[in-house]
Amino acid sequence: MSSPFPHLLGASLLALATVLVGCASSPKLPPLRTVPFVDLERYTGRWYVIANIPYFLERGKVASYDTYARRPDGTFTNDFTFRRGSFDAPEVTWHGTAKIKNRTTNAEWAVQFIWPLNADYLVIDLDPDYRWAVIGHPSRNLLWVLARDRQLPEATYKALVARTAAQGYDPTRITQVPQPTN
């Protein structure tokens, strides 16, 4: 039987990283522009992490994905599942929650993996068919490209990364997350 300590440590470190990233000084940029509306029912489910701006908690993670599910109280479960370093490594899941901060657009969330720390989660680009999404953070030190499938067509991926520059991101900081091809 495995100890819950690694999970708690991982969640604590994620929360600490979120606070530190949020406090980091960056040049004054206009606020991120979110999409006009997110249909929450269509958004729920599994999203594979295609790329991100790596930070210490996600470095070395492969085959990672987020799963969102609506809870009876209107919040969402936000489970982050990954493997450490190899597709053969066991899956690990960090369990979090998410609250919708802007009920008009549903594009601004607060994600929490350890109480009382929250991180902003902004849907800044979204496929009309909900096949991919780009998630930003106001600091522009965090970003995720998500997709319903483990792979995105290269042209789609390049277009998404290029569009992040218009929001003030440095596209050279975005790296692909290894995903199995099957």
Helices and strands as residue ranges (DSSP letters): H 5-23, H 40-43, E 45-52, E 61-70, E 76-84, E 91-100, E 108-114, E 117-126, E 132-136, E 143-147, H 154-165, G 171-173, E 175-176
